Amino acid sequence: MVVVPDRDRVSALLLDGAELILIRRTRPGLDQPYWVTPGGGRDRHDASLLAALLRELDEELCAVVAPPVPLTIRDSRSLDGRLIRHHLYACRLVSMDPANRYGPEFADPAKGTYDVVRVPFTLPALAALNLQPESLRIYLSGAADRVRRAARDGQMSYEVSFAADAAPHRLVAALAEEYGVTDVSVGDAAAQPQATVRLTPGGGVGGQGAGCVLTAGPALAALTGASELELATRLCRRAATSALVTEAPDHHWSVAPDGSYAPA
């Protein structure tokens, strides 16, 4: 079965110096508040995931931010069984004016309250909050330093190792079909030194010359708004292959040909 999300949601880990910008939520019928990151669902009129994120930041905070950096994805199931894919981004706050926010949810008393708060971006401070969703709490428990670096530097790089059955020409086609990326070099990087994406045969999953490795820099993030893991799930599904993604030295993901992923 091919794994395709029913709904995409975007979330900003928005840093202002040593503080994280969150929204404290209270809802009728719930005894305790909970905290969420700015963000929301991608709408049909959003041209891209990045466009959806910037729209949500404008609606919820009237915020101007430095270019967001895609970090990772996490999946969850809604109460009605739909697969929800959460796309996490790191970014640095430039300015905001919450008094002039205009999202439709703020005019509906049945939704409860949305209070913009600042909290220290430290593990003890975050652990003291009922931060939702749970997958975000788990991610931050091991990735706080990565988030800080991404927000500070405003850029990321990609390295995805594909299996032996990953023909480079199929990955080239998949990049064009999924993201419209056609500036791809295969093999000798010197032939196209400015290419957005490089595919290097050998060194993929299995080693000893097997598969191929995709590498790219910030230009690919700006074009796609996709994290390494999101990129791998789409390319594996499109090219019917598998891959390995390393988010941290001790944190690896195995991506299957159906687009599903699991800890490696």
TAZITA-V443906 format. One record per residue. N is the residue number from 0. RES is the residue in one letter. PHI is phi in whole degrees, -180 to 180 (999 if undefined). NEAR is the number of other ideal C-beta (glycine too) atoms within 8 Angstrom. D_FIRST is the distance of its C-alpha to the first C-alpha in whole Angstrom. Layout:
# TAZITA-V443906
n:N res:RES phi:PHI near:NEAR d_first:D_FIRST
n:N res:RES phi:PHI near:NEAR d_first:D_FIRST
This chain:
# TAZITA-V443906
n:0 res:M phi:999 near:3 d_first:0
n:1 res:V phi:-78 near:6 d_first:4
n:2 res:V phi:-94 near:10 d_first:6
n:3 res:V phi:-128 near:7 d_first:9
n:4 res:P phi:-62 near:9 d_first:12
n:5 res:D phi:-81 near:7 d_first:14
n:6 res:R phi:-152 near:11 d_first:17
n:7 res:D phi:-106 near:11 d_first:19
n:8 res:R phi:-123 near:12 d_first:22
n:9 res:V phi:-118 near:15 d_first:25
n:10 res:S phi:-138 near:14 d_first:27
n:11 res:A phi:-106 near:16 d_first:31
n:12 res:L phi:-87 near:14 d_first:32
n:13 res:L phi:-97 near:15 d_first:36
n:14 res:L phi:-104 near:16 d_first:38
n:15 res:D phi:-127 near:8 d_first:42
n:16 res:G phi:65 near:4 d_first:44
n:17 res:A phi:-94 near:5 d_first:43
n:18 res:E phi:-114 near:10 d_first:42
n:19 res:L phi:-106 near:11 d_first:39
n:20 res:I phi:-88 near:15 d_first:38
n:21 res:L phi:-128 near:14 d_first:37
n:22 res:I phi:-119 near:12 d_first:37
n:23 res:R phi:-87 near:12 d_first:38
n:24 res:R phi:-107 near:12 d_first:37
n:25 res:T phi:-122 near:8 d_first:38
n:26 res:R phi:-135 near:7 d_first:37
n:27 res:P phi:-56 near:5 d_first:39
n:28 res:G phi:95 near:3 d_first:38
n:29 res:L phi:-106 near:9 d_first:37
n:30 res:D phi:-75 near:2 d_first:40
n:31 res:Q phi:-119 near:5 d_first:39
n:32 res:P phi:-75 near:8 d_first:38
n:33 res:Y phi:-142 near:11 d_first:35
n:34 res:W phi:-118 near:13 d_first:35
n:35 res:V phi:-134 near:11 d_first:32
n:36 res:T phi:-83 near:10 d_first:32
n:37 res:P phi:-60 near:14 d_first:32
n:38 res:G phi:149 near:12 d_first:30
n:39 res:G phi:170 near:9 d_first:27
n:40 res:G phi:-80 near:8 d_first:24
n:41 res:R phi:-76 near:9 d_first:24
n:42 res:D phi:-89 near:7 d_first:25
n:43 res:R phi:-63 near:3 d_first:25
n:44 res:H phi:-86 near:4 d_first:28
n:45 res:D phi:-73 near:10 d_first:27
n:46 res:A phi:-68 near:4 d_first:27
n:47 res:S phi:-160 near:8 d_first:25
n:48 res:L phi:-63 near:13 d_first:25
n:49 res:L phi:-63 near:8 d_first:28
n:50 res:A phi:-62 near:9 d_first:30
n:51 res:A phi:-64 near:15 d_first:28
n:52 res:L phi:-63 near:16 d_first:29
n:53 res:L phi:-66 near:10 d_first:33
n:54 res:R phi:-63 near:10 d_first:33
n:55 res:E phi:-63 near:14 d_first:32
n:56 res:L phi:-64 near:14 d_first:35
n:57 res:D phi:-70 near:9 d_first:37
n:58 res:E phi:-64 near:10 d_first:37
n:59 res:E phi:-88 near:14 d_first:37
n:60 res:L phi:-132 near:14 d_first:39
n:61 res:C phi:49 near:10 d_first:41
n:62 res:A phi:-100 near:15 d_first:40
n:63 res:V phi:-110 near:6 d_first:40
n:64 res:V phi:-131 near:13 d_first:39
n:65 res:A phi:-67 near:9 d_first:38
n:66 res:P phi:-51 near:7 d_first:35
n:67 res:P phi:-67 near:13 d_first:32
n:68 res:V phi:-112 near:14 d_first:31
n:69 res:P phi:-67 near:15 d_first:27
n:70 res:L phi:-106 near:13 d_first:26
n:71 res:T phi:-169 near:12 d_first:23
n:72 res:I phi:-130 near:11 d_first:20
n:73 res:R phi:-142 near:11 d_first:19
n:74 res:D phi:-109 near:10 d_first:16
n:75 res:S phi:-148 near:9 d_first:17
n:76 res:R phi:-107 near:7 d_first:17
n:77 res:S phi:-77 near:9 d_first:19
n:78 res:L phi:-61 near:3 d_first:21
n:79 res:D phi:-93 near:4 d_first:19
n:80 res:G phi:90 near:5 d_first:16
n:81 res:R phi:-74 near:8 d_first:15
n:82 res:L phi:-86 near:11 d_first:13
n:83 res:I phi:-107 near:13 d_first:17
n:84 res:R phi:-105 near:12 d_first:17
n:85 res:H phi:-99 near:14 d_first:20
n:86 res:H phi:-101 near:15 d_first:22
n:87 res:L phi:-101 near:14 d_first:25
n:88 res:Y phi:-128 near:13 d_first:28
n:89 res:A phi:-105 near:14 d_first:32
n:90 res:C phi:-156 near:15 d_first:35
n:91 res:R phi:-108 near:11 d_first:38
n:92 res:L phi:-72 near:13 d_first:40
n:93 res:V phi:-99 near:7 d_first:43
n:94 res:S phi:-161 near:6 d_first:44
n:95 res:M phi:-155 near:10 d_first:43
n:96 res:D phi:-142 near:9 d_first:45
n:97 res:P phi:-58 near:9 d_first:43
n:98 res:A phi:-63 near:5 d_first:46
n:99 res:N phi:-109 near:6 d_first:45
n:100 res:R phi:-65 near:11 d_first:41
n:101 res:Y phi:-143 near:6 d_first:40
n:102 res:G phi:-59 near:9 d_first:37
n:103 res:P phi:-62 near:5 d_first:37
n:104 res:E phi:-65 near:7 d_first:36
n:105 res:F phi:-72 near:9 d_first:39
n:106 res:A phi:-95 near:4 d_first:41
n:107 res:D phi:-112 near:7 d_first:39
n:108 res:P phi:-58 near:4 d_first:41
n:109 res:A phi:-66 near:5 d_first:38
n:110 res:K phi:-80 near:8 d_first:36
n:111 res:G phi:88 near:10 d_first:39
n:112 res:T phi:-111 near:6 d_first:40
n:113 res:Y phi:-133 near:11 d_first:39
n:114 res:D phi:-101 near:8 d_first:41
n:115 res:V phi:-79 near:10 d_first:41
n:116 res:V phi:-132 near:9 d_first:42
n:117 res:R phi:-115 near:7 d_first:42
n:118 res:V phi:-132 near:11 d_first:42
n:119 res:P phi:-60 near:7 d_first:42
n:120 res:F phi:-85 near:12 d_first:39
n:121 res:T phi:-131 near:7 d_first:40
n:122 res:L phi:-62 near:8 d_first:38
n:123 res:P phi:-62 near:6 d_first:40
n:124 res:A phi:-67 near:10 d_first:41
n:125 res:L phi:-70 near:13 d_first:37
n:126 res:A phi:-66 near:7 d_first:37
n:127 res:A phi:-79 near:5 d_first:39
n:128 res:L phi:-104 near:10 d_first:37
n:129 res:N phi:-86 near:7 d_first:35
n:130 res:L phi:-83 near:11 d_first:32
n:131 res:Q phi:-122 near:9 d_first:29
n:132 res:P phi:-78 near:8 d_first:26
n:133 res:E phi:-59 near:6 d_first:26
n:134 res:S phi:-60 near:10 d_first:24
n:135 res:L phi:-69 near:14 d_first:26
n:136 res:R phi:-60 near:12 d_first:29
n:137 res:I phi:-65 near:8 d_first:27
n:138 res:Y phi:-61 near:11 d_first:27
n:139 res:L phi:-66 near:13 d_first:30
n:140 res:S phi:-63 near:8 d_first:32
n:141 res:G phi:-123 near:8 d_first:31
n:142 res:A phi:-130 near:12 d_first:31
n:143 res:A phi:-59 near:11 d_first:34
n:144 res:D phi:-65 near:6 d_first:36
n:145 res:R phi:-63 near:11 d_first:33
n:146 res:V phi:-64 near:14 d_first:33
n:147 res:R phi:-59 near:11 d_first:37
n:148 res:R phi:-64 near:8 d_first:37
n:149 res:A phi:-64 near:13 d_first:34
n:150 res:A phi:-66 near:14 d_first:36
n:151 res:R phi:-70 near:7 d_first:39
n:152 res:D phi:-84 near:7 d_first:38
n:153 res:G phi:69 near:11 d_first:36
n:154 res:Q phi:-155 near:9 d_first:34
n:155 res:M phi:-146 near:9 d_first:31
n:156 res:S phi:-128 near:8 d_first:30
n:157 res:Y phi:-119 near:13 d_first:27
n:158 res:E phi:-152 near:9 d_first:26
n:159 res:V phi:-123 near:13 d_first:23
n:160 res:S phi:-99 near:11 d_first:23
n:161 res:F phi:-101 near:16 d_first:20
n:162 res:A phi:-75 near:12 d_first:20
n:163 res:A phi:-63 near:8 d_first:22
n:164 res:D phi:-87 near:8 d_first:19
n:165 res:A phi:-86 near:15 d_first:19
n:166 res:A phi:-70 near:7 d_first:22
n:167 res:P phi:-53 near:11 d_first:24
n:168 res:H phi:-66 near:7 d_first:24
n:169 res:R phi:-72 near:12 d_first:20
n:170 res:L phi:-70 near:16 d_first:20
n:171 res:V phi:-60 near:11 d_first:23
n:172 res:A phi:-64 near:10 d_first:22
n:173 res:A phi:-65 near:12 d_first:19
n:174 res:L phi:-62 near:13 d_first:21
n:175 res:A phi:-69 near:10 d_first:23
n:176 res:E phi:-72 near:6 d_first:20
n:177 res:E phi:-82 near:8 d_first:19
n:178 res:Y phi:-128 near:9 d_first:22
n:179 res:G phi:72 near:5 d_first:25
n:180 res:V phi:-90 near:12 d_first:26
n:181 res:T phi:-120 near:6 d_first:28
n:182 res:D phi:-86 near:7 d_first:31
n:183 res:V phi:-125 near:12 d_first:29
n:184 res:S phi:-104 near:11 d_first:31
n:185 res:V phi:-123 near:9 d_first:30
n:186 res:G phi:89 near:9 d_first:32
n:187 res:D phi:-73 near:5 d_first:36
n:188 res:A phi:-65 near:10 d_first:36
n:189 res:A phi:-66 near:4 d_first:40
n:190 res:A phi:-70 near:7 d_first:39
n:191 res:Q phi:-137 near:8 d_first:37
n:192 res:P phi:-64 near:6 d_first:38
n:193 res:Q phi:-101 near:3 d_first:37
n:194 res:A phi:-60 near:10 d_first:34
n:195 res:T phi:-66 near:9 d_first:31
n:196 res:V phi:-129 near:14 d_first:29
n:197 res:R phi:-120 near:12 d_first:30
n:198 res:L phi:-114 near:14 d_first:27
n:199 res:T phi:-113 near:10 d_first:29
n:200 res:P phi:-61 near:9 d_first:28
n:201 res:G phi:86 near:9 d_first:29
n:202 res:G phi:84 near:10 d_first:28
n:203 res:G phi:-81 near:16 d_first:25
n:204 res:V phi:-62 near:12 d_first:23
n:205 res:G phi:107 near:8 d_first:24
n:206 res:G phi:64 near:7 d_first:28
n:207 res:Q phi:50 near:4 d_first:31
n:208 res:G phi:82 near:6 d_first:30
n:209 res:A phi:-80 near:11 d_first:26
n:210 res:G phi:60 near:15 d_first:24
n:211 res:C phi:-153 near:13 d_first:25
n:212 res:V phi:-120 near:13 d_first:26
n:213 res:L phi:-96 near:14 d_first:25
n:214 res:T phi:-129 near:9 d_first:28
n:215 res:A phi:-163 near:10 d_first:29
n:216 res:G phi:-118 near:7 d_first:32
n:217 res:P phi:-60 near:9 d_first:32
n:218 res:A phi:-61 near:8 d_first:32
n:219 res:L phi:-69 near:14 d_first:28
n:220 res:A phi:-63 near:13 d_first:28
n:221 res:A phi:-66 near:8 d_first:31
n:222 res:L phi:-76 near:10 d_first:29
n:223 res:T phi:-109 near:11 d_first:25
n:224 res:G phi:67 near:12 d_first:26
n:225 res:A phi:-103 near:11 d_first:23
n:226 res:S phi:-76 near:11 d_first:23
n:227 res:E phi:-56 near:11 d_first:22
n:228 res:L phi:-69 near:13 d_first:19
n:229 res:E phi:-63 near:13 d_first:18
n:230 res:L phi:-58 near:14 d_first:19
n:231 res:A phi:-64 near:14 d_first:17
n:232 res:T phi:-63 near:14 d_first:13
n:233 res:R phi:-72 near:13 d_first:14
n:234 res:L phi:-69 near:17 d_first:16
n:235 res:C phi:-64 near:17 d_first:13
n:236 res:R phi:-65 near:13 d_first:10
n:237 res:R phi:-73 near:11 d_first:13
n:238 res:A phi:-97 near:12 d_first:15
n:239 res:A phi:55 near:8 d_first:12
n:240 res:T phi:-140 near:13 d_first:14
n:241 res:S phi:-126 near:13 d_first:14
n:242 res:A phi:-155 near:16 d_first:17
n:243 res:L phi:-126 near:13 d_first:20
n:244 res:V phi:-121 near:13 d_first:21
n:245 res:T phi:-109 near:9 d_first:25
n:246 res:E phi:-84 near:11 d_first:25
n:247 res:A phi:-155 near:8 d_first:29
n:248 res:P phi:-52 near:4 d_first:30
n:249 res:D phi:-114 near:3 d_first:29
n:250 res:H phi:-138 near:9 d_first:26
n:251 res:H phi:-122 near:9 d_first:23
n:252 res:W phi:-122 near:14 d_first:19
n:253 res:S phi:-100 near:11 d_first:17
n:254 res:V phi:-111 near:14 d_first:14
n:255 res:A phi:-94 near:10 d_first:11
n:256 res:P phi:-62 near:8 d_first:10
n:257 res:D phi:-86 near:9 d_first:6
n:258 res:G phi:91 near:13 d_first:9
n:259 res:S phi:-79 near:8 d_first:9
n:260 res:Y phi:-142 near:11 d_first:13
n:261 res:A phi:-154 near:7 d_first:15
n:262 res:P phi:-57 near:6 d_first:19
n:263 res:A phi:-96 near:6 d_first:20
